[in-house]
Amino acid sequence: MILTVTLNAAIDKRYVVEGFRIGEVNRVKECTYVPGGKGLNVSKPAAIAGAEVIATGFVGGHAGNYIEAALKPFGIRSAFYHVEGESRSCINIWDERDHTQTEFLEPGFCLSLEDFTNFLEKFKELVEQADVVAMSGSVPRGLDEQAYPKLIKICKEAGKKVILDTSGKLLEEGIRACPTMIKPNLDEIKMLTGKDCQRIEDMLEAARQIQADGVEIVAVSLGEEGSFVVCEEGIFRAEVPKISAVNTVGCGDAMIAGFALGISEGLSMEETLRAASAISVAAALREETGFFVKEDMERILPQVQIKKL
């Protein structure tokens, strides 16, 4: 079972416009509403791929009820902690004319120390059921950068694999707790190591440094150029087919879903990276964030090239 953690869950709203204009009225051609937050954008692809998934974190109000209800069609079991206040919304504006995306991310409710303490007890019980835990995204107001280290510590004490996908100070402090895996982008790996990373060799060296410091698997996203992984099995580079992307928001989260699935099933890193890459590319072909179609993934899978460096 894969346990996903979304501390700052949201309703993701996607607005399609033609010619986004700042300071003017913009007519929306299409709109979609889905449960979101980075952790839930891991939950949905993992469930589509066939994994048993339990989603936890914090939700509140009518928006929180919607988030839980909207996960049911995916077969995802909700185990959220309910708080006072309303879960946030995150708005993505897609401009069909200019092919640009603009995002507005609400901060969400403010969490109390009591709520977080109570959640930790619930979390300990859920972790016992999991094969791997994937925790992603921002944290609600009221929590600091020590939130993820506390959760990682619980996972490690229970002997569970844990993936951390966040950014900034949360990532910097989170890796001190040595999660099993992180997936930084180029800017994040530069921040973590202080290296320039202008060349692929520099990026590899930076990833090796993080792995040597206690993170077992370091997967570095290179966008449309694919990714590479540094782990105990070696260094692997994934090259993905060129596509006409429809929506790239959540593709990194879809990749995390693939890694979580591979780790939970005990696949080799080569098999895991190929599946994760295919799921990520398949997700970019669909308008809905955190969603892919298995037929797309199966068609893309043999086109993903994996090289051991």
Rosetta silent file (secondary structure, phi, psi, omega in degrees, C-alpha in Angstrom):
SEQUENCE: MILTVTLNAAIDKRYVVEGFRIGEVNRVKECTYVPGGKGLNVSKPAAIAGAEVIATGFVGGHAGNYIEAALKPFGIRSAFYHVEGESRSCINIWDERDHTQTEFLEPGFCLSLEDFTNFLEKFKELVEQADVVAMSGSVPRGLDEQAYPKLIKICKEAGKKVILDTSGKLLEEGIRACPTMIKPNLDEIKMLTGKDCQRIEDMLEAARQIQADGVEIVAVSLGEEGSFVVCEEGIFRAEVPKISAVNTVGCGDAMIAGFALGISEGLSMEETLRAASAISVAAALREETGFFVKEDMERILPQVQIKKL
SCORE:     score description
SCORE:     0.000 S_00000001
   1 L     0.000  140.615  176.418    0.000    0.000    0.000 S_00000001
   2 E  -103.120  124.491  175.508    1.132    3.545   -0.793 S_00000001
   3 E  -102.043  121.986  177.190    0.395    6.204    1.810 S_00000001
   4 E  -105.519  144.807 -178.153    0.402    9.744    0.439 S_00000001
   5 E  -120.894  119.036  176.899    0.700   12.816    2.642 S_00000001
   6 E  -124.607   92.854 -176.381   -0.782   16.148    1.562 S_00000001
   7 L   -69.683  -25.202 -176.711   -0.488   18.537    4.487 S_00000001
   8 L  -126.187   60.124 -177.054   -1.894   21.433    2.448 S_00000001
   9 L   -60.985  158.252 -174.360   -4.581   19.788    0.272 S_00000001
  10 E  -150.824  169.222  163.262   -6.505   21.939   -2.187 S_00000001
  11 E   -98.684  119.871  176.848   -9.106   22.084   -4.910 S_00000001
  12 E   -87.485  122.252  179.545   -7.225   22.534   -8.182 S_00000001
  13 E  -113.884  125.137  179.524   -9.148   24.762  -10.590 S_00000001
  14 E  -112.117  119.654  178.617   -8.045   24.966  -14.218 S_00000001
  15 E  -106.647  128.116  175.411   -9.314   27.856  -16.311 S_00000001
  16 E  -102.613  121.997  179.586   -8.856   27.810  -20.090 S_00000001
  17 E  -127.132  169.154  176.405   -8.797   31.291  -21.669 S_00000001
  18 L  -124.657  101.811 -177.923   -7.798   32.715  -25.032 S_00000001
  19 L    85.273   71.037 -179.266   -5.445   35.682  -24.666 S_00000001
  20 L   -65.431  125.327 -176.204   -4.906   36.180  -20.909 S_00000001
  21 L  -121.186  121.646  178.520   -4.902   39.930  -20.177 S_00000001
  22 L   -73.064  133.912  177.118   -3.600   41.425  -16.923 S_00000001
  23 L    80.731    7.658  179.895   -5.844   44.121  -15.453 S_00000001
  24 L  -129.118  169.091  175.181   -8.805   43.255  -17.692 S_00000001
  25 L   -74.394  130.053  178.296  -11.851   40.988  -17.646 S_00000001
  26 L  -116.960  123.466  177.840  -10.975   37.494  -18.920 S_00000001
  27 L   -83.893  129.917 -179.781  -13.724   35.168  -20.127 S_00000001
  28 L   -88.967  124.421  179.550  -13.175   31.520  -19.194 S_00000001
  29 L   -80.253  -40.163 -179.510  -13.843   29.071  -22.047 S_00000001
  30 E  -143.971  151.072  173.927  -13.568   25.905  -19.929 S_00000001
  31 E  -145.162  144.015  177.218  -13.032   25.106  -16.261 S_00000001
  32 E  -132.530  150.644 -179.304  -12.316   21.926  -14.312 S_00000001
  33 E  -129.424  124.720 -179.985  -12.179   21.216  -10.581 S_00000001
  34 E  -140.473  155.060  174.131  -10.200   18.328   -9.110 S_00000001
  35 E   -66.368  133.172 -174.056   -8.753   17.410   -5.693 S_00000001
  36 E  -141.324 -159.779 -162.434   -5.194   18.689   -5.595 S_00000001
  37 L    97.539  144.034 -171.148   -2.087   19.551   -3.696 S_00000001
  38 L   -56.230  -38.220 -179.306    1.124   17.761   -4.674 S_00000001
  39 L   -63.660  -39.135  178.728    0.430   14.722   -2.502 S_00000001
  40 H   -74.254  -25.041  173.545   -2.968   14.121   -4.101 S_00000001
  41 H   -76.266   -6.658  166.418   -1.391   14.555   -7.517 S_00000001
  42 H   -90.573  -42.216 -176.211    0.693   11.538   -6.486 S_00000001
  43 H   -57.211  -47.510 -173.750   -2.319    9.636   -5.112 S_00000001
  44 H   -66.135  -50.520  177.065   -4.376    9.740   -8.301 S_00000001
  45 H   -61.868  -36.333  178.733   -1.739    8.468  -10.773 S_00000001
  46 H   -62.090  -42.121  179.457   -0.662    5.782   -8.304 S_00000001
  47 H   -67.900  -41.033  178.082   -4.255    4.566   -8.039 S_00000001
  48 H   -60.813  -36.407  179.993   -4.740    4.671  -11.835 S_00000001
  49 L   -73.181   -7.985  174.956   -1.581    2.556  -12.167 S_00000001
  50 L   109.847    2.923 -179.064   -3.211   -0.067   -9.945 S_00000001
  51 L   -79.829  151.168  167.870   -1.779    0.625   -6.488 S_00000001
  52 L   -79.312  126.957 -173.493   -3.755    0.534   -3.268 S_00000001
  53 E  -129.634  132.829  169.243   -3.591    4.126   -2.012 S_00000001
  54 E  -116.455  130.408 -179.285   -4.496    5.803    1.271 S_00000001
  55 E  -109.358  129.780  177.138   -4.384    9.603    1.315 S_00000001
  56 E  -131.753  175.155 -175.071   -3.841   11.566    4.507 S_00000001
  57 E   140.368 -147.742 -178.323   -3.106   15.138    5.538 S_00000001
  58 E  -123.997  137.407  171.170   -5.419   17.977    6.537 S_00000001
  59 E  -138.010  161.259  179.206   -8.738   19.129    5.093 S_00000001
  60 E  -154.772  149.956  172.414  -11.417   21.521    6.300 S_00000001
  61 H    69.106 -164.117  179.942  -14.891   22.840    5.506 S_00000001
  62 H   -63.394  -37.450  179.256  -17.003   22.263    2.413 S_00000001
  63 H   -63.435  -39.007  177.832  -13.909   22.268    0.216 S_00000001
  64 H   -64.361  -39.400  177.337  -12.401   19.519    2.349 S_00000001
  65 H   -63.674  -39.233  177.826  -15.551   17.427    1.992 S_00000001
  66 H   -63.255  -43.885 -179.546  -15.383   17.876   -1.781 S_00000001
  67 H   -56.453  -46.885 -179.431  -11.736   16.770   -1.849 S_00000001
  68 H   -64.930  -43.673 -178.681  -12.578   13.524   -0.049 S_00000001
  69 H   -63.979  -37.965 -176.712  -15.650   12.850   -2.199 S_00000001
  70 H   -73.585  -15.230  177.587  -13.746   13.477   -5.438 S_00000001
  71 H   -82.187  -21.891 -174.833  -11.083   10.897   -4.513 S_00000001
  72 H   -59.014  -42.334  179.925  -13.603    8.048   -4.230 S_00000001
  73 H   -60.852  -21.447  178.204  -13.964    7.403   -8.000 S_00000001
  74 H   -83.749   -6.923 -176.498  -10.210    6.726   -8.107 S_00000001
  75 L    78.884   17.994 -179.291  -10.546    4.065   -5.404 S_00000001
  76 L   -87.979  129.193  178.262   -8.428    6.147   -3.031 S_00000001
  77 E   -86.204  125.282  179.725   -9.190    5.714    0.648 S_00000001
  78 E   -87.578  132.997  176.121   -9.318    9.021    2.533 S_00000001
  79 L  -138.284   49.956 -176.510   -7.788    9.187    6.011 S_00000001
  80 L   -82.641  154.585  172.906   -7.569   12.947    6.469 S_00000001
  81 E   -94.403  124.923 -177.162   -7.519   14.877    9.719 S_00000001
  82 E   -91.101  135.227 -178.939  -10.355   17.424    9.731 S_00000001
  83 E  -126.672  166.766  171.554   -9.731   20.947   11.030 S_00000001
  84 L   -70.053  151.363 -179.298  -11.652   24.184   11.436 S_00000001
  85 L   100.498  173.420 -173.818  -11.410   26.459    8.426 S_00000001
  86 L  -110.128  133.484  174.851  -11.723   25.907    4.688 S_00000001
  87 L   -61.469  149.433 -172.997   -9.331   23.987    2.471 S_00000001
  88 E   -79.417  170.559  171.497   -7.635   26.196   -0.103 S_00000001
  89 E  -121.138  146.421  175.283   -7.998   26.466   -3.875 S_00000001
  90 E  -123.663  124.682 -173.470   -5.186   26.592   -6.433 S_00000001
  91 E  -108.364  127.890  175.922   -5.972   28.188   -9.789 S_00000001
  92 E  -115.579  121.567 -179.292   -4.159   27.358  -13.018 S_00000001
  93 E  -105.542  117.435  178.896   -4.890   29.597  -16.022 S_00000001
  94 E  -103.891  118.863  179.626   -4.070   28.092  -19.407 S_00000001
  95 E   -93.738  110.070 -177.509   -3.869   30.554  -22.271 S_00000001
  96 L   -66.271  -31.586 -176.940   -4.679   28.708  -25.497 S_00000001
  97 L   -72.823  -48.374 -175.414   -3.411   31.543  -27.682 S_00000001
  98 L   -96.942   -5.201 -178.607    0.033   32.047  -26.118 S_00000001
  99 L    54.757   50.304  177.749    0.419   28.538  -24.648 S_00000001
 100 E  -123.288  153.133  177.345    1.301   29.911  -21.204 S_00000001
 101 E  -119.508  136.381  176.878    0.275   28.847  -17.718 S_00000001
 102 E  -126.876  132.755 -176.732   -0.296   31.188  -14.778 S_00000001
 103 E  -118.937  142.072  171.893   -0.907   29.876  -11.263 S_00000001
 104 E  -123.814  116.415 -175.370   -2.499   31.378   -8.157 S_00000001
 105 E  -112.317  112.853  177.884   -1.925   29.319   -4.998 S_00000001
 106 L   -69.940  151.398 -179.034   -3.949   30.175   -1.891 S_00000001
 107 L   -75.525  -28.357 -178.498   -2.162   29.797    1.479 S_00000001
 108 L    86.556 -175.348 -176.347   -4.965   27.801    3.151 S_00000001
 109 L   -73.074  167.782  176.545   -5.989   27.607    6.804 S_00000001
 110 E  -100.113  125.878 -175.041   -3.717   28.103    9.818 S_00000001
 111 L   -93.445  140.096  178.063   -3.006   24.878   11.689 S_00000001
 112 L   -88.971  157.712  177.585   -2.737   24.690   15.461 S_00000001
 113 H   -62.235  -35.731  179.135   -0.022   22.794   17.329 S_00000001
 114 H   -63.016  -43.697  178.718   -2.740   20.671   18.942 S_00000001
 115 H   -61.818  -41.909 -178.768   -4.083   19.602   15.541 S_00000001
 116 H   -68.074  -39.099  178.305   -0.610   18.639   14.329 S_00000001
 117 H   -62.175  -43.414  178.066    0.136   16.695   17.514 S_00000001
 118 H   -66.398  -37.231  178.260   -3.119   14.766   17.153 S_00000001
 119 H   -62.722  -39.017 -179.302   -2.379   14.142   13.487 S_00000001
 120 H   -58.490  -37.387  177.814    0.990   12.600   14.345 S_00000001
 121 H   -66.318  -41.894  176.591   -0.765    9.911   16.387 S_00000001
 122 H   -64.094  -40.555 -178.127   -3.090    9.143   13.476 S_00000001
 123 H   -62.670  -41.584  179.241   -0.119    9.144   11.105 S_00000001
 124 H   -57.450  -40.400  179.342    1.760    6.541   13.166 S_00000001
 125 H   -67.171  -40.929 -178.989   -1.161    4.129   12.776 S_00000001
 126 H   -67.934  -38.400 -178.677   -1.385    4.704    9.008 S_00000001
 127 H   -60.323  -35.619 -179.638    2.352    4.231    8.487 S_00000001
 128 L   -60.048  -26.317 -178.172    2.159    0.719    9.943 S_00000001
 129 L   -87.527  -12.242 -168.840   -0.105   -0.276    7.020 S_00000001
 130 L   -92.715  150.867  168.679    2.109    1.212    4.298 S_00000001
 131 L   -89.640  -37.560  179.185    4.851   -0.218    2.092 S_00000001
 132 E  -147.026  146.241  179.745    6.033    3.256    1.098 S_00000001
 133 E  -116.775  128.358  177.694    5.079    6.790    2.172 S_00000001
 134 E  -116.545  114.701 -179.838    5.137    9.699   -0.295 S_00000001
 135 E  -115.212  131.898 -168.877    4.926   13.169    1.259 S_00000001
 136 E  -142.940  151.260  166.757    4.732   16.184   -0.981 S_00000001
 137 L    92.196 -165.248 -177.741    4.198   19.908   -1.239 S_00000001
 138 L   -81.760  175.113  176.499    3.873   22.879    1.067 S_00000001
 139 L  -119.064  153.956  179.265    2.699   22.922    4.678 S_00000001
 140 L   -66.288  159.036  171.191   -0.195   24.916    6.164 S_00000001
 141 E   -58.414  142.715 -176.304    0.391   28.117    8.051 S_00000001
 142 L   105.055  -21.716  175.053    1.164   27.276   11.668 S_00000001
 143 L  -103.497  153.414  177.829    3.708   24.583   10.755 S_00000001
 144 L  -116.043 -169.372 -175.036    7.412   25.219   10.243 S_00000001
 145 L   -71.336   -2.700  177.022   10.214   23.481    8.374 S_00000001
 146 L   -89.822   -0.882 -178.482   10.445   20.785   11.079 S_00000001
 147 H   -62.532  -49.729 -178.578    7.092   19.254   10.087 S_00000001
 148 H   -67.021  -42.452  175.571    8.530   16.895    7.473 S_00000001
 149 H   -54.989  -36.724  178.442   11.515   15.757    9.585 S_00000001
 150 H   -65.545  -40.795  179.231    9.048   14.691   12.292 S_00000001
 151 H   -70.310  -39.904  178.716    7.021   12.667    9.785 S_00000001
 152 H   -62.091  -41.482  179.572   10.129   11.146    8.201 S_00000001
 153 H   -58.970  -42.286  178.838   11.374   10.085   11.638 S_00000001
 154 H   -62.317  -43.151 -179.970    8.100    8.227   12.283 S_00000001
 155 H   -63.079  -45.208 -177.096    8.397    6.412    8.931 S_00000001
 156 H   -68.494  -36.753  177.411   11.993    5.392    9.508 S_00000001
 157 H   -64.962  -28.154  177.962   11.296    4.171   13.032 S_00000001
 158 L   -87.391   -0.165  178.944    8.573    1.960   11.532 S_00000001
 159 L    74.491   28.344 -176.788   11.058    0.656    8.926 S_00000001
 160 L  -105.610  146.312  173.816    9.173    2.178    5.979 S_00000001
 161 E   -72.400  141.100 -177.233   10.515    3.722    2.778 S_00000001
 162 E  -138.753  130.663  178.095    9.673    7.429    2.516 S_00000001
 163 E  -106.289  132.016  177.116    9.773    9.814   -0.448 S_00000001
 164 E  -116.449  124.264  177.296    9.978   13.570    0.161 S_00000001
 165 E  -131.771   95.369  179.220    9.056   15.994   -2.632 S_00000001
 166 L  -147.143 -165.881 -174.869    9.011   19.609   -1.526 S_00000001
 167 L  -145.940  173.248  174.723   11.088   22.757   -2.022 S_00000001
 168 H    59.468 -142.058 -178.423   12.964   25.589   -0.350 S_00000001
 169 H   -62.644  -32.710  178.288   13.597   25.451    3.382 S_00000001
 170 H   -61.370  -41.259  177.925   11.202   22.508    3.756 S_00000001
 171 H   -70.505  -44.168 -177.932   13.411   20.437    1.436 S_00000001
 172 H   -58.590  -43.235  178.826   16.631   21.710    2.972 S_00000001
 173 H   -78.390  -33.466 -177.759   15.522   20.702    6.474 S_00000001
 174 H   -62.969  -39.015 -177.088   13.717   17.587    5.295 S_00000001
 175 H   -72.345  -15.173  175.319   16.799   15.908    3.838 S_00000001
 176 H   -64.689  -24.868  177.627   18.557   16.247    7.200 S_00000001
 177 H   -84.870   -0.495  176.156   16.176   13.490    8.345 S_00000001
 178 L    57.068   65.607  171.456   17.459   11.315    5.449 S_00000001
 179 L   -64.731  165.460  179.372   14.313   10.261    3.579 S_00000001
 180 L   -64.749  -38.551 -173.386   14.678    7.289    1.233 S_00000001
 181 E  -147.640  145.556  167.529   14.242    9.454   -1.856 S_00000001
 182 E  -131.934  160.887  179.373   14.019   13.051   -3.051 S_00000001
 183 L  -134.076   72.366 -179.809   13.331   14.440   -6.550 S_00000001
 184 L   -75.820  153.502  168.875   14.887   17.903   -6.821 S_00000001
 185 L   -89.909 -174.026 -175.261   14.911   19.973   -9.982 S_00000001
 186 H   -61.666  -45.864 -179.705   18.008   21.811  -11.187 S_00000001
 187 H   -62.381  -38.652 -177.657   17.444   24.912   -9.029 S_00000001
 188 H   -70.406  -38.311  179.888   16.809   22.805   -5.940 S_00000001
 189 H   -70.444  -31.074  174.397   19.899   20.652   -6.339 S_00000001
 190 H   -65.712  -41.787  178.947   21.976   23.814   -6.763 S_00000001
 191 H   -63.456  -40.722 -175.379   20.441   25.191   -3.546 S_00000001
 192 H   -71.849  -30.696 -173.374   21.125   21.989   -1.621 S_00000001
 193 H  -113.073  -17.266 -177.093   24.754   21.597   -2.659 S_00000001
 194 L    75.405    9.696 -179.287   25.940   25.078   -3.603 S_00000001
 195 L   -88.480  153.268 -176.707   27.269   23.686   -6.894 S_00000001
 196 L   -69.503  -41.765  175.037   26.962   25.569  -10.183 S_00000001
 197 L    58.425   41.194  175.969   25.510   22.580  -12.085 S_00000001
 198 L   -78.901  -27.543 -178.708   25.989   24.035  -15.569 S_00000001
 199 L  -114.766  158.093  178.909   26.989   20.641  -16.971 S_00000001
 200 H   -59.910  -33.747  178.943   25.442   17.203  -16.531 S_00000001
 201 H   -63.185  -37.165  178.259   28.683   16.097  -14.835 S_00000001
 202 H   -67.331  -40.595  179.187   28.196   18.826  -12.213 S_00000001
 203 H   -63.121  -43.119  179.086   24.606   17.730  -11.625 S_00000001
 204 H   -61.906  -41.754  179.820   25.702   14.116  -11.184 S_00000001
 205 H   -64.670  -39.930  178.382   28.363   15.139   -8.698 S_00000001
 206 H   -64.323  -42.763  178.749   25.820   17.190   -6.734 S_00000001
 207 H   -64.887  -39.506  176.773   23.397   14.248   -6.647 S_00000001
 208 H   -60.804  -38.938  179.746   26.203   11.929   -5.509 S_00000001
 209 H   -62.069  -43.767  179.191   26.966   14.337   -2.672 S_00000001
 210 H   -65.119  -41.112  179.945   23.355   14.245   -1.445 S_00000001
 211 H   -64.722  -39.860  179.572   23.285   10.454   -1.709 S_00000001
 212 H   -64.899  -25.158 -179.885   26.531   10.166    0.238 S_00000001
 213 L   -83.766   -0.402  171.445   24.950   12.292    2.970 S_00000001
 214 L   124.458   -1.975  175.687   22.236    9.688    3.557 S_00000001
 215 L   -92.551  115.513 -171.479   19.476    9.968    0.932 S_00000001
 216 L   -61.833  -41.661 -174.334   19.366    6.554   -0.771 S_00000001
 217 E  -126.868  122.445  176.297   17.785    7.665   -4.063 S_00000001
 218 E  -118.873  109.727  178.726   18.271   11.079   -5.678 S_00000001
 219 E  -105.903  123.174 -176.666   16.192   11.567   -8.822 S_00000001
 220 E  -110.060  121.260 -179.556   16.869   14.817  -10.680 S_00000001
 221 E   -80.929  133.465  178.003   14.244   16.129  -13.083 S_00000001
 222 L  -116.852   22.057  178.921   15.504   17.644  -16.352 S_00000001
 223 H    65.790 -133.218 -177.933   12.085   18.584  -17.756 S_00000001
 224 H   -69.542  -10.182  176.981   11.548   17.527  -21.371 S_00000001
 225 H   -85.107    0.037  177.677   15.123   16.202  -21.384 S_00000001
 226 L    98.911 -134.759 -175.995   14.077   13.438  -18.981 S_00000001
 227 E  -165.944  171.315  169.059   15.808   12.737  -15.674 S_00000001
 228 E  -141.656  157.496 -177.561   18.583   10.845  -13.979 S_00000001
 229 E  -128.954  133.003  171.234   18.805    8.832  -10.772 S_00000001
 230 E  -110.284  123.245 -177.835   21.717    8.267   -8.429 S_00000001
 231 E  -154.019 -176.986 -178.283   21.200    5.266   -6.140 S_00000001
 232 L   -63.029  -31.928 -179.973   22.892    2.166   -4.743 S_00000001
 233 L   -72.759  -15.669 -178.933   22.314    0.291   -8.026 S_00000001
 234 E   134.341 -158.103  179.156   24.259    2.970   -9.915 S_00000001
 235 E  -116.428  127.476 -176.715   23.469    6.033  -12.019 S_00000001
 236 E  -124.271  137.082  177.608   20.647    5.852  -14.563 S_00000001
 237 E  -114.321  129.538  177.656   19.641    8.384  -17.224 S_00000001
 238 E  -109.008  128.135  173.585   16.120    8.423  -18.688 S_00000001
 239 E  -113.628  130.217 -173.439   15.404    9.987  -22.067 S_00000001
 240 L  -110.586  154.715  179.807   11.728   10.461  -22.922 S_00000001
 241 L   -68.100  150.779  176.576    9.967   10.857  -26.288 S_00000001
 242 L   -74.190  136.495 -179.978    9.090   14.349  -27.518 S_00000001
 243 L  -136.883  167.351  169.615    5.397   15.167  -27.195 S_00000001
 244 L   -96.378   96.779 -174.181    3.006   18.095  -27.606 S_00000001
 245 L   -67.091  140.122  176.514    2.228   18.661  -23.939 S_00000001
 246 L   -97.331  -42.621 -179.375   -1.312   19.642  -22.976 S_00000001
 247 L  -153.454  112.977 -177.970   -0.763   20.277  -19.249 S_00000001
 248 L   -92.496   -6.157  178.910    2.589   19.888  -17.494 S_00000001
 249 L   -66.669  127.810  178.409    1.308   20.802  -14.021 S_00000001
 250 L    89.817   -0.567 -179.399    1.571   17.730  -11.799 S_00000001
 251 H   -67.748  -35.898  175.625    3.847   15.742  -14.128 S_00000001
 252 H   -64.925  -35.269  177.414    6.562   15.671  -11.483 S_00000001
 253 H   -68.841  -38.393  176.028    4.020   14.361   -9.000 S_00000001
 254 H   -61.707  -36.262  177.106    2.988   11.662  -11.483 S_00000001
 255 H   -65.159  -40.933  176.342    6.647   10.660  -11.661 S_00000001
 256 H   -59.264  -39.047  177.328    6.743   10.370   -7.866 S_00000001
 257 H   -58.844  -41.723  178.127    3.724    8.052   -8.126 S_00000001
 258 H   -64.523  -40.719  176.811    5.714    5.839  -10.476 S_00000001
 259 H   -64.424  -43.755  179.864    8.676    5.748   -8.103 S_00000001
 260 H   -60.754  -40.821  179.290    6.404    4.929   -5.156 S_00000001
 261 H   -64.365  -45.613 -179.684    4.826    2.109   -7.151 S_00000001
 262 H   -63.407  -42.099  179.355    8.205    0.693   -8.163 S_00000001
 263 H   -65.677  -42.256 -178.475    9.577    0.850   -4.628 S_00000001
 264 H   -66.099  -29.815 -178.807    6.453   -0.745   -3.155 S_00000001
 265 H   -94.402   -0.557  178.085    6.623   -3.598   -5.685 S_00000001
 266 L    70.795   29.114  179.540   10.366   -4.134   -5.280 S_00000001
 267 L   -74.129  159.941  174.004   11.196   -3.360   -8.924 S_00000001
 268 L   -68.074  163.534  179.779   14.728   -2.642  -10.079 S_00000001
 269 H   -65.934  -36.135  178.344   15.687    1.002  -10.473 S_00000001
 270 H   -61.441  -45.333  178.497   15.785    0.639  -14.266 S_00000001
 271 H   -65.436  -41.543 -178.398   12.213   -0.723  -14.289 S_00000001
 272 H   -64.606  -46.254 -178.886   11.066    1.878  -11.777 S_00000001
 273 H   -64.662  -38.900  178.615   12.588    4.816  -13.666 S_00000001
 274 H   -64.091  -46.188 -179.801   11.118    3.657  -16.975 S_00000001
 275 H   -65.306  -43.498 -179.766    7.627    3.326  -15.487 S_00000001
 276 H   -62.383  -40.369  179.046    7.865    6.632  -13.613 S_00000001
 277 H   -66.297  -42.019 -179.583    9.011    8.431  -16.760 S_00000001
 278 H   -65.698  -40.786  177.787    6.228    6.928  -18.868 S_00000001
 279 H   -63.724  -41.937 -179.923    3.572    7.878  -16.324 S_00000001
 280 H   -62.995  -45.617  179.079    4.930   11.432  -16.178 S_00000001
 281 H   -65.340  -41.703  178.756    4.898   11.847  -19.962 S_00000001
 282 H   -61.469  -35.939  179.424    1.412   10.304  -20.195 S_00000001
 283 H   -65.493  -31.572 -179.215    0.179   12.798  -17.593 S_00000001
 284 H   -70.995  -13.770 -178.772    1.381   15.703  -19.766 S_00000001
 285 L   -87.086   -3.729 -174.642   -0.974   14.552  -22.540 S_00000001
 286 L  -119.878  146.240 -178.258   -4.105   15.169  -20.461 S_00000001
 287 L   -68.733  -38.315 -175.289   -5.782   18.399  -19.355 S_00000001
 288 L   -72.394  130.564  179.646   -6.652   17.154  -15.864 S_00000001
 289 L   -71.194  137.590  179.075   -3.854   17.625  -13.337 S_00000001
 290 L    71.235   36.588 -174.580   -2.634   14.448  -11.648 S_00000001
 291 L  -144.870  144.756  171.017   -4.246   12.175  -14.221 S_00000001
 292 L  -150.888  166.366  178.434   -3.157    9.867  -17.027 S_00000001
 293 L  -109.557  129.797 -173.577   -4.602    7.157  -19.230 S_00000001
 294 H   -58.885  -33.929  179.630   -3.010    3.710  -18.969 S_00000001
 295 H   -63.365  -37.092  176.232   -3.098    3.198  -22.747 S_00000001
 296 H   -63.480  -45.873 -178.987   -0.937    6.327  -23.169 S_00000001
 297 H   -61.883  -43.334 -178.653    1.512    5.071  -20.571 S_00000001
 298 H   -66.510  -32.387  177.561    1.735    1.612  -22.149 S_00000001
 299 H   -72.862  -36.290 -177.376    2.392    3.164  -25.579 S_00000001
 300 H   -78.828  -31.486 -172.704    5.102    5.484  -24.204 S_00000001
 301 H   -48.961  -50.746 -178.882    6.791    2.878  -21.967 S_00000001
 302 H   -71.091  -12.718  178.671    8.888    1.166  -24.706 S_00000001
 303 H   -86.137  -11.749  178.344    9.917    4.598  -26.046 S_00000001
 304 L   -78.155  123.137 -178.985   11.615    5.584  -22.776 S_00000001
 305 E   -99.072  124.365  179.490   15.342    5.010  -23.100 S_00000001
 306 E  -113.199  125.074  177.589   17.255    4.096  -19.909 S_00000001
 307 E  -119.814  134.786  173.677   21.052    4.220  -19.893 S_00000001
 308 E   -90.852  120.316 -175.306   23.283    3.188  -17.024 S_00000001
 309 L   -87.082    0.000    0.000   26.085    5.734  -16.785 S_00000001
